Amino acid sequence: MNTLSYKTVSANKATADKQWVLVDADGQTLGRLASKVAKLIRGKYKPSYTPHVDCGDNVVIINAEKINLTGKKWSDKSYIRHTGYPGGQRSLTATEMFEKDPTRLIEKAVKGMLPKNKLGSALYRNLYVYAGVEHAQEAQQPTAINLNDLK
């Protein structure tokens, strides 16, 4: 029996098959969209997935201003940060953050679902979020996919 056929193939930066993907956030729920996008960026939908390598796709999200939140999350969900000074804790509700910049809701949700290390920082750079239909990645010719078809 040929034992070479049993070798596990581990992807690396050179052999990774990275593609550009376009996702429309119109009518999507924030958390469900973010988890599927995080899996796309991580490369978990690919058969050549390797946990320690950036082998995922570059994802362009359009229509971020048409995202949905369920229940009372628009008023109850809070985003907390700290200035670094004593008593410097600041918080914004989802509505306030959405009014400032609608893309930040999706960016924060996806970033929270990526690994908290150098690989996660590198993977986060593969995400491009735009509030409207227009985006700056036309030259890459991203292929539009339907997130509802993914598990």
C-alpha positions as a LaTeX table, in Angstrom:
\begin{tabular}{lrrr}
\hline
Residue & $x$ (\AA) & $y$ (\AA) & $z$ (\AA) \\
\hline
Met1 & 0.00 & 0.00 & 0.00 \\
Asn2 & 1.28 & 3.48 & $-0.84$ \\
Thr3 & 1.68 & 5.36 & 2.44 \\
Leu4 & 2.44 & 8.63 & 0.67 \\
Ser5 & $-1.25$ & 8.95 & $-0.19$ \\
Tyr6 & $-2.05$ & 9.35 & 3.52 \\
Lys7 & 0.05 & 12.47 & 4.00 \\
Thr8 & $-1.90$ & 15.46 & 5.26 \\
Val9 & $-1.47$ & 18.38 & 2.91 \\
Ser10 & $-0.92$ & 21.60 & 4.82 \\
Ala11 & $-1.55$ & 24.84 & 2.95 \\
Asn12 & 0.93 & 27.70 & 3.12 \\
Lys13 & 1.01 & 31.26 & 1.87 \\
Ala14 & 2.18 & 30.21 & $-1.60$ \\
Thr15 & $-0.35$ & 27.40 & $-2.12$ \\
Ala16 & $-3.37$ & 29.19 & $-0.63$ \\
Asp17 & $-6.16$ & 29.72 & $-3.17$ \\
Lys18 & $-7.41$ & 33.17 & $-2.17$ \\
Gln19 & $-10.36$ & 34.67 & $-4.01$ \\
Trp20 & $-12.41$ & 37.87 & $-3.83$ \\
Val21 & $-16.00$ & 37.49 & $-2.63$ \\
Leu22 & $-18.82$ & 40.06 & $-2.65$ \\
Val23 & $-21.49$ & 39.84 & 0.08 \\
Asp24 & $-24.68$ & 41.92 & 0.11 \\
Ala25 & $-25.73$ & 42.75 & 3.69 \\
Asp26 & $-29.19$ & 44.00 & 2.64 \\
Gly27 & $-31.75$ & 42.47 & 5.03 \\
Gln28 & $-29.19$ & 40.21 & 6.76 \\
Thr29 & $-29.04$ & 39.78 & 10.55 \\
Leu30 & $-25.80$ & 41.14 & 12.01 \\
Gly31 & $-24.54$ & 38.13 & 13.99 \\
Arg32 & $-25.44$ & 35.52 & 11.38 \\
Leu33 & $-23.79$ & 37.57 & 8.63 \\
Ala34 & $-20.69$ & 38.15 & 10.78 \\
Ser35 & $-20.20$ & 34.48 & 11.65 \\
Lys36 & $-20.43$ & 33.36 & 8.02 \\
Val37 & $-18.12$ & 36.16 & 6.86 \\
Ala38 & $-15.62$ & 35.23 & 9.59 \\
Lys39 & $-15.64$ & 31.64 & 8.33 \\
Leu40 & $-15.08$ & 32.88 & 4.75 \\
Ile41 & $-12.16$ & 35.07 & 5.84 \\
Arg42 & $-10.71$ & 32.22 & 7.88 \\
Gly43 & $-11.06$ & 29.75 & 4.98 \\
Lys44 & $-13.15$ & 27.18 & 6.84 \\
Tyr45 & $-15.37$ & 26.52 & 3.81 \\
Lys46 & $-12.36$ & 25.31 & 1.80 \\
Pro47 & $-11.11$ & 21.72 & 1.75 \\
Ser48 & $-7.53$ & 23.01 & 2.07 \\
Tyr49 & $-8.24$ & 24.80 & 5.38 \\
Thr50 & $-5.20$ & 25.08 & 7.61 \\
Pro51 & $-5.71$ & 26.65 & 11.08 \\
His52 & $-2.39$ & 28.52 & 11.29 \\
Val53 & $-2.33$ & 29.98 & 7.74 \\
Asp54 & $-4.25$ & 32.81 & 6.07 \\
Cys55 & $-5.91$ & 30.67 & 3.39 \\
Gly56 & $-9.34$ & 32.36 & 3.40 \\
Asp57 & $-10.95$ & 34.72 & 0.93 \\
Asn58 & $-10.94$ & 38.51 & 0.74 \\
Val59 & $-14.50$ & 39.61 & 1.52 \\
Val60 & $-16.18$ & 42.81 & 0.32 \\
Ile61 & $-19.44$ & 43.65 & 2.12 \\
Ile62 & $-21.81$ & 46.20 & 0.56 \\
Asn63 & $-25.06$ & 47.77 & 1.85 \\
Ala64 & $-23.91$ & 47.85 & 5.49 \\
Glu65 & $-26.52$ & 50.52 & 6.19 \\
Lys66 & $-29.31$ & 47.97 & 5.54 \\
Ile67 & $-28.25$ & 45.50 & 8.25 \\
Asn68 & $-30.83$ & 44.17 & 10.74 \\
Leu69 & $-30.61$ & 43.62 & 14.50 \\
Thr70 & $-33.25$ & 41.47 & 16.19 \\
Gly71 & $-35.24$ & 42.31 & 19.30 \\
Lys72 & $-34.33$ & 45.44 & 21.24 \\
Lys73 & $-30.64$ & 45.29 & 20.33 \\
Trp74 & $-30.73$ & 48.69 & 18.59 \\
Ser75 & $-31.25$ & 50.34 & 22.01 \\
Asp76 & $-29.94$ & 47.71 & 24.47 \\
Lys77 & $-26.70$ & 46.52 & 22.84 \\
Ser78 & $-23.80$ & 48.66 & 24.02 \\
Tyr79 & $-20.25$ & 48.95 & 22.73 \\
Ile80 & $-17.84$ & 49.74 & 25.57 \\
Arg81 & $-14.34$ & 51.19 & 25.21 \\
His82 & $-11.86$ & 52.76 & 27.60 \\
Thr83 & $-9.76$ & 55.86 & 27.00 \\
Gly84 & $-6.96$ & 54.64 & 29.25 \\
Tyr85 & $-7.50$ & 57.35 & 31.86 \\
Pro86 & $-9.16$ & 56.84 & 35.27 \\
Gly87 & $-12.93$ & 56.95 & 34.85 \\
Gly88 & $-12.48$ & 56.82 & 31.09 \\
Gln89 & $-15.00$ & 54.13 & 30.26 \\
Arg90 & $-17.23$ & 55.20 & 27.37 \\
Ser91 & $-20.13$ & 53.37 & 25.78 \\
Leu92 & $-22.30$ & 53.73 & 22.70 \\
Thr93 & $-25.54$ & 51.97 & 21.86 \\
Ala94 & $-25.88$ & 50.17 & 18.56 \\
Thr95 & $-28.05$ & 53.02 & 17.23 \\
Glu96 & $-25.45$ & 55.67 & 18.12 \\
Met97 & $-22.62$ & 53.69 & 16.53 \\
Phe98 & $-24.75$ & 53.03 & 13.44 \\
Glu99 & $-25.47$ & 56.76 & 13.03 \\
Lys100 & $-21.75$ & 57.59 & 13.31 \\
Asp101 & $-20.58$ & 54.90 & 10.89 \\
Pro102 & $-22.77$ & 51.94 & 9.78 \\
Thr103 & $-19.73$ & 49.93 & 8.67 \\
Arg104 & $-18.31$ & 49.75 & 12.20 \\
Leu105 & $-21.12$ & 47.49 & 13.43 \\
Ile106 & $-20.18$ & 44.79 & 10.93 \\
Glu107 & $-16.43$ & 45.33 & 11.37 \\
Lys108 & $-16.63$ & 44.93 & 15.16 \\
Ala109 & $-18.87$ & 41.86 & 14.90 \\
Val110 & $-16.57$ & 40.09 & 12.43 \\
Lys111 & $-13.39$ & 41.09 & 14.29 \\
Gly112 & $-14.79$ & 39.59 & 17.49 \\
Met113 & $-15.23$ & 36.24 & 15.70 \\
Leu114 & $-11.63$ & 36.07 & 14.44 \\
Pro115 & $-8.67$ & 34.72 & 16.47 \\
Lys116 & $-7.17$ & 37.12 & 19.01 \\
Asn117 & $-3.56$ & 36.90 & 17.79 \\
Lys118 & $-1.31$ & 38.00 & 14.91 \\
Leu119 & $-3.13$ & 35.72 & 12.49 \\
Gly120 & $-6.45$ & 37.30 & 13.46 \\
Ser121 & $-5.02$ & 40.77 & 12.80 \\
Ala122 & $-3.80$ & 39.65 & 9.38 \\
Leu123 & $-7.15$ & 38.03 & 8.57 \\
Tyr124 & $-9.05$ & 41.20 & 9.59 \\
Arg125 & $-7.20$ & 43.09 & 6.84 \\
Asn126 & $-9.02$ & 40.86 & 4.30 \\
Leu127 & $-12.37$ & 42.49 & 5.17 \\
Tyr128 & $-13.72$ & 45.51 & 3.27 \\
Val129 & $-17.05$ & 47.00 & 4.39 \\
Tyr130 & $-18.97$ & 49.71 & 2.52 \\
Ala131 & $-22.18$ & 51.47 & 3.57 \\
Gly132 & $-23.65$ & 51.71 & 0.06 \\
Val133 & $-23.63$ & 49.71 & $-3.17$ \\
Glu134 & $-20.43$ & 51.31 & $-4.53$ \\
His135 & $-17.11$ & 49.77 & $-3.53$ \\
Ala136 & $-13.45$ & 50.33 & $-4.42$ \\
Gln137 & $-12.65$ & 46.69 & $-5.25$ \\
Glu138 & $-14.05$ & 46.61 & $-8.80$ \\
Ala139 & $-10.60$ & 45.85 & $-10.24$ \\
Gln140 & $-10.45$ & 42.56 & $-8.29$ \\
Gln141 & $-13.75$ & 41.41 & $-9.88$ \\
Pro142 & $-15.24$ & 39.83 & $-6.73$ \\
Thr143 & $-17.75$ & 37.04 & $-7.24$ \\
Ala144 & $-21.11$ & 37.65 & $-5.55$ \\
Ile145 & $-22.25$ & 34.88 & $-3.23$ \\
Asn146 & $-25.45$ & 34.26 & $-1.29$ \\
Leu147 & $-24.76$ & 33.71 & 2.41 \\
Asn148 & $-28.03$ & 31.81 & 2.80 \\
Asp149 & $-26.53$ & 28.97 & 0.71 \\
Leu150 & $-23.66$ & 28.50 & 3.22 \\
Lys151 & $-24.04$ & 26.49 & 6.42 \\
\hline
\end{tabular}
